[in-house]
C-alpha cells in the first residue's frame, strides 16, 4: 500500500460489501388495491408473520401495507414515443425480456409490445426503456460501506426493490449458509436499489433501505428483540402455511409500486405449496392467495436452498443415505421450491459454495427492462383483471405482471395516539414511503442530557423551496409559517414520542435558485433504535413533505465510553428555527448540509461521555479525514484528562474542517474516542465542491 494510504480505520463486521450506499426512501402516492385502508399506525417493517398466532398473523400485512402507496413517475422526456405522465390513471406493467442466456434484450420499442386485458387488446399509451447503472467498486472501501448520515426524499424512480425473506424452514445446520446467501444479496445492490429483510416467523426485520450496515445487522442478528420465552418452533407455523402467507403479504404490498423491478429472494429449505395428508386443505387458501398476489405484482421469485446442491436422495447437507420415503419427500420438497420461480420467471438456486456468483447472475437479469402503461377498461370495479403481454421477438423469455385489481372504496382509520393534530401532516408520515411534494433533507443526532439523566434526539430538517415547486421568486423568498411534526416510531409503527411545532421561517437564497430554511425538533428518547419521521407543511407554498431516517440512541449511563452524533455547523448560520435550537445540549447551530465550497467556515462537533460504569479515566480523541482514494488527508489527536469531564462526565470536541486545503471530492470524517480498553466512534460523509 502506498505511503499515506490506509484501510478504513473503523471496519464494519463484514468488509465484503463493495458497492456504494444511497438514501433509502422513495416518493409515495396513493393505494390502488381492493378494499385498501390507511393505517392507524404508520407502516414499518415489523416482526414477521406466523400466519396463525393472533396479532403475529397481521404483522406483515401491517409491514408491507404502506407499499400500496404508488411511486411518483417522471414526466415526458422524449418525442414521439409516449412516456409516463403524472395525473394520468394508468396501469403500469414492468416487463423483463431475456434471451436464451437469461441476459436482458435491449433496444425494443413500443411497437414490439402488445398488451391484452381480459383477452382484449389495449393501446399502450406510455413506454419507458430502463437501463440500470452497473455495479462499480469504488477506490475507497468506506464509500461502499458507510451510508450518509442524512436522508432525503429526493430519490430516483427506477431501480430494484429486493425483499430478502428468511424462512422458518431453515434448519440449524443451514444457518451459516443462509446468512452467507443473504449477505451476498446485499453485496449485489446497485445505485438506486432498495432492500428489506423479512422473516416468516420470529426475527427482527429491516425496512427498505440502501444502508448495507443496517441490512447486514438484521441478517446476522435475527432474534435481537425476540420476546423472552418465545421461540421460533414449528408450532408457530403449522404445515408451513405462514411462509405462503408472508409471500402473499409481500406481493400484495408491492403490486402498485411503479417503474421498479421487484425481486423476492426466498431463503429456505422448504416452501409448502403442495402437501399430502391433513395439511393439503390447510394450504389451499394461502396458496391461491399467494399465486394471485404474485400475478398482480409481477414479483419475480428466486428460491435459494441453503441445504446445498440437491440429489435424487437427500440434500447435499445430509450425512447419511436416505430411505425411499425420505428420498421421495426430498424430491417433493425441491419441486415445491421450484414452483414459484418457474411461475414468475425466476430461478431455483442451491449453490452454497458460490452464492455471490449465482446472485450476480440474478441481478444481471434486471439490468435493463421496460415499463408499459395502458388505460384500464375497468379501473374502479375492485375486481381482478388478467393481463397478457406479448413481444414481437422469437426465442425470448418474458416476465410481466399477469393482472391488476381495480380500485375499491378507501376507508380511512383514525390517526394513532401521538399523531399530529393536522390530518394533512399525518397522511405524509403514515405510509412506508415519504412524500416529496417539497424537497427535504434530514439528520437525526442523539445527545445525552446533563449528568446523563436522559437522552435527547435532535431532528434537523432542511427545506428547499423552488426546487420541485416552481414559482415566483418573491413567493419562494417570502417569510411564512410552517407546521412541523416529528415522531419516533418502533417497528410496529407505534408512536413512542412526538413533537409538533408551528414556526416562523425566513428562507435564504441557496444554490440552484432555491430558497432554504432549516427546522430543528427535540425528542426525549431512551436508549434504542428508532425510525424518525418528520412531516413539514409549508403554509406559504401550500405543500407538504416528509422524510424518514433512523437513529440509534446509546445507553450513555451504562456504557464506558459513548459519543453523541456528529453535528456540522456552517458560519454564518443559515435560516434556522427555532433560534438556538440545541441550547443546553450543543454549542453550535446545526445544519444538514454535507456539500461545501472551498474556504467555507464549517465546524464539526461531538460530545464525549464516560458512563457510570467506572471511574473517569484519561484518554484521547482522534479525528481523521479520508479522501476518495482511501488516503488520510487530515489527522489530529487530542489528549483528554479526567478533570475535563467534570461532574457531567462529558467533554466537547470541536474542530474546523480544513476545507481551504481540500480539493473538490468526497470525504469521510471519522471521530474516535478511546479510554483504556473502551472506545466509541462516529463518521460523517461530506463533499467539497
C-alpha positions in Angstrom: 0.0 0.0 0.0 1.3 3.4 -1.0 2.6 5.8 1.7 -0.1 8.0 3.1 -2.8 5.3 2.3 -4.5 3.1 4.8 -7.6 0.9 5.1 -10.7 2.5 6.5 -9.8 2.9 10.2 -13.2 1.6 11.5 -14.0 -1.5 9.6 -17.5 -3.0 9.7 -18.1 -6.6 10.7 -18.3 -7.6 7.1 -15.9 -6.0 4.6 -17.1 -7.8 1.5 -19.7 -5.2 0.5 -18.1 -3.2 -2.3 -20.8 -1.0 -3.7 -22.0 2.4 -2.7 -24.8 3.4 -0.4 -27.7 5.7 -1.2 -30.6 7.2 0.7 -33.3 4.6 1.2 -36.6 6.3 1.0 -38.7 6.9 -2.1 -41.6 9.2 -3.1 -45.1 7.9 -2.4 -48.5 8.1 -3.9 -51.9 6.5 -3.2 -53.2 3.0 -2.9 -55.0 1.2 -5.8 -55.9 -2.2 -4.5 -59.3 -3.6 -3.5 -60.5 -2.6 -0.1 -57.3 -0.8 0.7 -57.2 1.1 4.0 -55.0 3.7 5.5 -53.3 2.5 8.7 -53.9 3.9 12.2 -50.2 3.4 12.6 -47.6 4.3 10.1 -46.3 1.4 8.1 -42.9 0.0 9.2 -41.1 -3.3 8.5 -42.1 -5.1 11.7 -41.5 -8.6 13.0 -42.5 -11.4 10.8 -45.8 -13.3 10.1 -46.6 -16.6 11.7 -49.9 -16.8 9.8 -51.7 -18.5 12.7 -50.9 -16.8 16.0 -53.1 -13.8 16.9 -51.5 -10.5 16.2 -48.5 -12.0 14.6 -50.7 -13.1 11.7 -51.2 -9.5 10.8 -47.7 -8.3 11.2 -46.5 -8.4 7.6 -49.9 -7.1 6.4 -49.0 -4.0 8.5 -45.4 -4.1 7.4 -45.9 -4.1 3.7 -49.3 -2.3 3.6 -47.6 1.0 3.1 -46.1 -0.2 -0.2 -49.6 0.2 -1.6 -48.8 3.8 -2.0 -47.8 4.3 -5.6 -44.5 5.8 -6.5 -44.5 9.0 -8.5 -43.5 8.9 -12.2 -41.2 11.3 -14.1 -42.7 13.4 -16.8 -42.3 13.1 -20.6 -38.8 13.2 -21.8 -38.7 12.1 -25.5 -40.9 12.5 -28.6 -42.7 11.0 -30.3 -42.5 7.9 -28.1 -45.2 8.2 -25.3 -43.7 8.4 -21.8 -45.2 8.3 -18.4 -47.2 11.3 -17.4 -48.3 12.4 -14.0 -52.0 12.8 -13.5 -52.9 10.0 -15.9 -54.6 7.0 -14.5 -52.6 4.1 -15.9 -51.9 0.5 -15.1 -48.1 0.1 -15.2 -46.5 -3.2 -16.4 -42.8 -3.6 -15.9 -41.5 -6.1 -18.4 -38.2 -8.0 -18.4 -37.3 -9.7 -21.7 -34.4 -12.2 -21.5 -32.6 -14.1 -24.2 -31.6 -17.8 -24.1 -28.7 -17.0 -21.8 -31.0 -15.1 -19.4 -29.5 -11.7 -20.4 -31.7 -8.7 -20.9 -32.8 -8.0 -24.5 -32.2 -4.3 -25.2 -33.3 -2.0 -28.0 -37.1 -2.9 -28.1 -39.6 -0.2 -28.9 -43.2 0.4 -28.0 -44.2 -1.2 -31.3 -42.7 -4.5 -30.3 -45.2 -5.0 -27.4 -48.9 -5.9 -27.2 -51.0 -5.8 -24.1 -54.3 -7.6 -23.6 -56.6 -7.0 -20.7 -59.0 -9.9 -20.1 -58.2 -11.1 -23.6 -58.9 -7.8 -25.4 -56.1 -5.6 -26.8 -55.4 -2.3 -25.0 -53.4 0.6 -26.5 -50.0 1.3 -24.9 -50.1 5.0 -24.1 -46.8 5.1 -22.1 -43.5 3.5 -22.6 -40.1 3.6 -21.0 -36.9 1.6 -21.6 -35.0 1.4 -18.3 -31.2 0.9 -18.1 -29.9 0.5 -14.6 -26.4 1.6 -13.7 -23.7 -1.2 -13.4 -22.2 -2.3 -10.2 -18.9 -0.5 -9.6 -16.4 -0.9 -6.9 -15.2 2.4 -5.5 -11.5 3.1 -4.9 -12.1 3.7 -1.2 -13.8 1.0 0.9 -15.6 3.5 3.1 -17.6 4.7 0.0 -19.1 1.3 -0.2 -19.9 0.6 3.4 -20.6 4.0 5.1 -24.0 5.3 4.5 -24.7 9.1 4.5 -25.9 10.3 7.9 -28.5 12.4 6.2 -31.7 11.2 4.4 -33.5 12.9 1.6 -36.9 12.4 0.0 -35.4 13.3 -3.4 -34.8 9.9 -5.0 -34.7 8.4 -8.4 -37.8 6.4 -9.5 -36.1 3.4 -11.2 -34.3 0.5 -9.8 -35.0 -2.7 -7.9 -37.0 -3.4 -4.8 -35.4 -6.5 -3.2 -37.0 -8.4 -0.3 -34.8 -11.0 1.4 -37.2 -13.4 3.1 -35.5 -15.7 5.6 -37.9 -18.6 6.2 -38.8 -20.7 9.2 -37.9 -23.9 7.3 -34.1 -23.3 7.7 -32.5 -25.9 9.8 -29.8 -25.1 12.4 -27.0 -26.6 10.3 -28.1 -24.4 7.4 -27.9 -21.1 9.2 -24.3 -20.2 8.2 -25.1 -20.8 4.5 -28.4 -18.8 4.9 -26.6 -15.8 6.3 -23.9 -16.0 3.6 -26.7 -16.1 0.9 -28.5 -13.1 2.4 -25.2 -11.2 2.7 -24.5 -11.9 -1.0 -27.8 -10.3 -1.9 -26.9 -7.2 -0.1 -23.5 -7.1 -1.7 -25.1 -7.1 -5.2 -27.2 -3.9 -4.6 -26.6 -1.2 -7.2 -27.2 2.5 -7.2 -30.9 3.2 -6.7 -31.7 -0.3 -5.4 -33.6 -0.7 -2.1 -33.7 -3.8 0.0 -35.6 -5.1 3.0 -35.1 -8.1 5.3 -38.2 -10.0 6.4 -38.9 -13.3 8.4 -41.7 -15.7 8.0 -41.7 -16.3 11.8 -39.8 -14.6 14.5 -36.9 -12.2 13.6 -36.3 -8.5 13.8 -36.6 -7.2 10.2 -35.3 -4.1 8.4 -37.4 -1.7 6.5 -36.5 -0.8 2.9 -33.1 0.9 2.8 -29.8 1.1 0.9 -27.8 1.2 4.1 -25.8 -2.0 4.0 -24.8 -1.9 7.6 -28.5 -1.9 8.8 -29.4 -4.7 6.3 -26.5 -6.8 7.5 -27.3 -6.2 11.1 -30.8 -7.6 10.5 -29.4 -10.6 8.7 -26.8 -11.5 11.3 -28.8 -10.9 14.4 -32.3 -12.2 13.5 -33.5 -12.8 17.1 -32.5 -9.5 18.6 -35.6 -8.2 20.2 -37.3 -11.6 20.4 -39.6 -11.6 23.5 -38.4 -13.6 26.4 -39.8 -17.1 26.4 -40.8 -17.0 22.8 -39.3 -19.4 20.3 -39.5 -20.0 16.5 -40.5 -23.6 16.6 -42.9 -25.4 14.2 -45.9 -24.7 16.4 -45.8 -21.1 15.1 -46.2 -22.2 11.5 -48.4 -25.4 11.2 -48.0 -27.1 7.8 -45.6 -24.2 6.7 -48.6 -22.0 5.8 -47.0 -19.0 7.3 -44.4 -19.0 4.6 -47.1 -18.7 1.9 -48.9 -16.0 4.0 -45.7 -14.0 4.1 -45.1 -14.3 0.4 -48.7 -13.2 -0.2 -48.3 -10.2 2.0 -45.1 -9.1 0.3 -46.6 -9.5 -3.2 -49.9 -7.7 -2.3 -47.9 -4.8 -0.9 -45.6 -4.5 -3.9 -48.2 -4.7 -6.6 -48.8 -0.9 -7.0 -45.1 0.1 -7.0 -44.4 1.7 -10.3 -41.4 1.5 -12.6 -39.3 -0.7 -10.3 -38.3 -4.4 -10.8 -39.4 -6.4 -7.8 -37.4 -9.4 -6.6 -38.2 -11.7 -3.7 -35.2 -13.8 -2.6 -36.7 -16.7 -0.6 -34.1 -18.4 1.5 -35.3 -21.7 3.0 -35.2 -25.4 2.7 -38.9 -25.9 2.1 -41.9 -23.9 0.8 -45.1 -25.9 1.3 -47.0 -25.1 -1.9 -48.4 -28.6 -2.2 -48.7 -31.3 0.5 -50.4 -34.6 1.1 -52.4 -35.6 4.1 -54.1 -33.2 6.6 -52.0 -30.2 5.5 -53.4 -30.3 2.0 -56.6 -28.5 2.8 -54.9 -26.0 5.1 -52.6 -24.9 2.3 -55.3 -24.3 -0.3 -56.3 -20.7 0.7 -52.9 -19.3 1.4 -51.5 -20.9 -1.8 -54.2 -19.4 -4.0 -53.9 -16.0 -2.3 -50.1 -16.0 -2.8 -50.3 -17.0 -6.5 -52.9 -14.4 -7.3 -50.9 -11.7 -5.5 -47.7 -12.7 -7.3 -49.5 -12.5 -10.6 -50.7 -8.9 -9.8 -47.4 -7.7 -8.6 -45.0 -9.1 -11.2 -42.9 -10.2 -8.4 -40.0 -12.4 -9.6 -39.2 -15.1 -7.0 -35.8 -16.7 -6.6 -35.7 -19.6 -4.2 -32.3 -20.3 -2.6 -32.0 -23.7 -0.8 -29.3 -23.3 1.9 -29.1 -27.1 2.1 -26.8 -27.2 -0.9 -27.0 -29.0 -4.3 -30.0 -31.3 -4.4 -29.6 -35.0 -5.3 -32.1 -37.7 -6.0 -31.9 -39.0 -2.5 -31.0 -36.4 0.2 -29.8 -32.9 0.4 -26.1 -32.4 0.0 -26.0 -31.3 3.6 -27.2 -34.7 4.8 -24.7 -37.1 6.3 -26.4 -40.4 5.8 -28.2 -42.1 3.0 -31.9 -41.7 2.8 -34.6 -44.3 2.6 -37.2 -44.4 -0.1 -39.7 -42.3 1.8 -37.1 -39.8 2.7 -35.9 -39.6 -0.9 -39.4 -39.0 -2.2 -40.0 -36.3 0.4 -36.8 -34.6 -0.8 -38.0 -34.7 -4.4 -41.3 -33.2 -3.4 -39.5 -30.5 -1.3 -37.4 -29.4 -4.2 -40.4 -29.4 -6.5 -42.2 -27.1 -4.1 -39.2 -24.8 -4.0 -39.2 -24.6 -7.8 -42.8 -23.8 -8.3 -42.8 -20.1 -7.6 -39.6 -19.4 -9.5 -40.9 -21.4 -12.5 -44.2 -19.4 -12.5 -42.6 -16.0 -12.2 -39.5 -16.4 -14.4 -37.1 -16.6 -11.5 -34.7 -19.4 -10.6 -34.2 -22.2 -8.1 -30.7 -21.9 -6.7 -28.8 -24.3 -4.4 -25.1 -23.4 -4.9 -24.0 -22.7 -1.3 -20.3 -22.6 -2.3 -20.6 -19.6 -4.6 -23.7 -17.6 -3.7 -22.1 -14.4 -4.9 -21.7 -15.7 -8.4 -25.2 -17.0 -8.6 -26.7 -13.8 -7.3 -24.7 -11.7 -9.7 -26.4 -13.6 -12.5 -29.8 -12.9 -10.8 -29.1 -9.2 -10.7 -27.9 -9.1 -14.3 -31.3 -10.3 -15.4 -32.9 -7.0 -14.3 -30.1 -4.6 -15.5 -32.5 -3.5 -18.3 -36.3 -3.7 -18.6 -39.3 -1.9 -20.0 -42.2 -0.2 -18.4 -45.5 -0.1 -20.3 -48.6 1.8 -19.4 -52.2 1.4 -20.5 -55.5 2.9 -19.5 -57.6 0.1 -17.9 -61.0 -0.7 -19.2 -62.5 -1.2 -15.7 -60.4 1.0 -13.3 -62.9 1.2 -10.4 -64.7 -2.1 -10.2 -62.4 -3.6 -7.4 -62.0 -6.8 -9.4 -59.0 -8.7 -10.6 -58.3 -8.4 -14.4 -56.0 -10.6 -16.4 -53.1 -9.0 -18.2 -51.1 -10.7 -21.0 -48.0 -9.1 -22.6 -46.7 -10.2 -25.9 -43.4 -9.2 -27.6 -42.5 -9.5 -31.3 -39.3 -11.4 -30.8 -38.8 -15.1 -31.0 -36.7 -17.2 -28.6 -37.0 -14.9 -25.6 -38.4 -15.2 -22.1 -40.8 -12.6 -20.9 -41.5 -11.6 -17.3 -44.5 -9.4 -16.7 -47.4 -9.0 -14.3 -50.4 -11.2 -15.0 -53.2 -8.9 -13.7 -54.3 -5.9 -11.7 -57.0 -5.1 -9.2 -59.4 -2.2 -10.0 -59.7 0.4 -7.2 -62.2 0.0 -4.5 -63.5 2.5 -1.9 -60.9 3.6 0.5 -61.8 3.6 4.2 -59.6 5.7 6.5 -58.8 4.8 10.0 -58.5 7.4 12.8 -54.9 8.6 13.5 -53.0 6.8 16.1 -52.1 8.1 19.5 -49.3 10.6 19.3 -50.2 11.5 15.7 -50.1 15.2 14.7 -53.2 17.3 15.1 -53.2 18.1 11.4 -54.6 15.2 9.2 -52.6 16.5 6.3 -49.3 16.0 8.3 -50.4 12.6 9.4 -51.0 11.5 5.9 -47.4 12.4 5.0 -45.9 10.1 7.6 -48.5 7.2 7.6 -47.1 5.3 4.6 -43.9 3.4 4.0 -42.6 6.0 1.5 -42.1 9.6 2.3 -44.0 12.3 0.4 -41.9 14.5 -1.9 -44.1 17.5 -2.7 -41.4 19.7 -1.2 -37.7 18.8 -1.0 -36.5 17.7 2.5 -33.2 16.6 3.9 -32.9 15.3 7.5 -30.4 14.2 10.1 -31.1 12.7 13.5 -28.4 13.2 16.2 -28.5 11.6 19.7 -27.2 13.5 22.7 -27.3 13.0 26.5 -28.8 15.4 29.0 -26.5 16.9 31.6 -25.5 14.4 34.3 -26.5 11.7 31.9 -30.1 11.9 33.3 -31.6 11.1 29.9 -31.1 11.2 26.2 -32.4 13.6 23.5 -32.5 13.2 19.8 -32.2 16.3 17.7 -34.0 16.1 14.3 -32.6 18.7 11.8 -34.6 19.1 8.6 -33.6 21.4 5.7 -36.5 22.6 3.4 -35.7 23.7 -0.1 -38.3 26.0 -1.8 -38.3 26.3 -5.5 -36.6 23.0 -6.4 -39.7 20.9 -7.3 -42.3 23.7 -6.7 -41.5 26.4 -9.2 -43.0 29.8 -8.6 -42.2 33.5 -8.5 -39.0 34.4 -6.6 -40.9 36.7 -4.3 -43.1 33.7 -3.2 -40.1 31.5 -2.7 -38.3 34.1 -0.5 -41.4 35.1 1.4 -41.2 34.6 5.2 -44.0 32.4 6.5 -45.4 29.8 8.9 -44.6 26.1 8.8 -46.0 23.3 10.8 -43.5 20.5 11.7 -44.3 17.1 13.2 -41.5 14.7 14.2 -42.2 11.3 15.6 -40.2 8.3 16.8 -41.7 5.0 15.7 -41.0 1.4 16.7 -41.1 -1.5 14.2 -44.8 -1.9 14.8 -45.5 1.6 13.6 -46.4 2.8 17.1 -45.6 6.4 18.0 -43.2 6.3 21.0 -42.6 10.0 21.2 -43.5 13.0 19.1 -43.4 16.8 19.0 -45.4 19.3 16.9 -44.3 22.9 16.3 -45.6 25.9 14.5 -42.6 28.0 13.5 -42.0 31.2 11.5 -39.2 30.9 9.0 -37.3 33.3 6.8 -35.8 31.4 3.8 -32.5 32.4 2.4 -31.1 32.1 -1.1 -29.3 28.8 -1.9 -27.7 27.1 -4.9 -29.7 26.4 -7.9 -32.1 29.3 -7.4 -33.8 27.7 -4.4 -34.5 29.3 -1.0 -33.8 27.2 2.1 -34.5 27.1 5.8 -34.0 24.5 8.5 -36.1 23.4 11.4 -35.0 21.6 14.5 -37.1 19.4 16.8 -36.1 17.7 20.0 -37.4 14.3 21.3 -36.7 12.7 24.7 -35.9 9.0 23.9 -34.5 6.2 26.0 -31.7 4.0 24.5 -32.7 2.0 21.5 -33.1 2.1 17.7 -35.9 4.2 16.2 -37.2 5.4 12.9 -37.7 9.1 12.9 -40.4 10.5 10.6 -40.7 14.3 10.0 -43.6 16.0 8.2 -43.4 19.6 7.1 -46.4 21.7 6.0 -45.2 24.9 4.3 -48.2 27.2 4.6 -46.8 29.7 2.2 -46.4 27.1 -0.6 -49.4 25.1 0.4 -47.3 22.0 0.1 -46.4 19.2 2.5 -43.5 16.7 2.5 -42.0 14.1 4.7 -38.6 12.5 5.3 -37.6 9.4 7.2 -34.4 8.4 8.9 -33.0 6.1 11.6 -31.3 6.8 14.8 -29.5 4.6 17.4 -29.6 6.1 20.9 -26.7 4.8 23.1 -27.0 3.9 26.7 -25.0 6.9 27.9 -25.2 5.9 31.6 -24.4 2.2 31.1 -21.6 2.5 28.6 -17.9 3.1 29.4 -17.4 5.5 26.5 -20.1 6.9 24.2 -20.4 9.7 21.7 -23.2 12.0 20.7 -23.9 12.2 17.0 -21.7 14.4 14.9 -23.1 17.9 14.3 -21.9 20.1 11.5 -22.4 23.9 11.6 -21.6 26.5 9.0 -20.9 30.2 9.6 -22.7 32.4 9.0 -25.7 30.4 10.2 -28.5 29.8 7.8 -32.2 30.3 8.4 -32.8 28.1 11.4 -35.9 27.8 13.5 -36.3 28.0 16.4 -33.4 30.2 17.5 -30.7 28.4 19.4 -32.4 25.1 18.9 -29.9 23.0 20.9 -29.5 25.2 23.9 -28.0 23.2 26.8 -27.0 20.3 24.6 -24.6 21.6 22.0 -22.7 24.8 21.4 -23.4 25.3 17.7 -26.3 25.8 15.3 -26.6 22.5 13.2 -27.1 22.1 9.5 -27.9 19.1 7.3 -25.7 20.4 4.6 -23.0 18.0 3.6 -21.6 19.7 0.5 -19.4 22.8 1.0 -17.4 25.2 -1.0 -13.6 25.5 -0.5 -12.9 28.1 2.1 -16.2 27.9 3.9 -16.2 28.1 7.7 -17.6 24.8 8.9 -17.2 23.2 12.3 -17.7 19.6 13.4 -19.0 19.0 17.0 -19.2 15.8 19.1 -19.7 15.3 22.8 -17.8 12.5 24.5 -19.3 10.8 27.5 -18.0 8.4 30.2 -20.8 6.4 31.8 -21.4 5.5 35.4 -19.9 2.0 34.9 -16.5 3.0 36.2 -14.3 5.9 37.4 -13.3 8.6 35.0 -10.2 7.7 33.0 -7.8 9.5 30.8 -7.9 9.0 27.1 -7.7 10.8 23.7 -9.8 11.6 20.7 -8.6 11.0 17.2 -10.1 12.8 14.2 -9.3 11.7 10.6 -10.4 12.7 7.2 -10.0 10.2 4.4 -10.5 11.0 0.7 -12.0 9.1 -2.2 -8.6 7.4 -2.8 -8.5 6.0 0.7 -5.8 8.4 1.6 -5.7 10.0 5.1 -5.5 13.8 4.3 -6.0 15.0 7.9 -5.4 13.6 11.3 -5.4 15.1 14.8 -5.1 13.5 18.2 -6.1 15.3 21.4 -5.4 14.1 25.0 -8.4 14.1 27.4 -7.9 14.1 31.2 -10.5 13.2 33.8 -10.9 16.7 35.2 -12.1 17.9 31.8 -15.2 15.7 32.1 -16.2 17.2 35.4 -19.5 16.3 37.2 -21.4 16.0 33.9 -18.9 13.2 32.8 -18.9 14.8 29.4 -16.5 16.9 27.3 -17.0 18.7 24.0 -14.8 18.2 21.0 -15.0 20.8 18.2 -12.8 21.1 15.1 -12.8 23.1 11.9 -13.0 21.2 8.7 -9.9 22.2 6.6 -12.0 23.0 3.6 -9.5 25.5 2.2 -6.9 22.7 2.0 -9.1 20.0 0.4 -9.6 19.7 -3.3 -13.0 19.0 -4.7 -14.2 15.5 -4.0 -15.9 13.1 -1.5 -14.5 12.7 2.1 -15.1 10.8 5.2 -14.7 12.4 8.6 -14.1 9.9 11.5 -14.0 10.8 15.2 -13.0 8.1 17.7 -12.7 8.4 21.5 -10.5 5.9 23.3 -10.3 5.5 27.1 -8.4 2.4 28.2 -9.9 -0.6 26.5 -13.1 1.2 25.7 -13.8 3.2 22.5 -16.6 4.8 20.5 -16.6 6.2 17.0 -18.7 8.2 14.6 -18.3 9.1 11.0 -19.8 11.6 8.5 -19.6 11.8 4.8 -19.2 15.2 3.2 -18.0 16.7 -0.1 -16.1 19.8 -1.3 -17.1 21.5 -4.5 
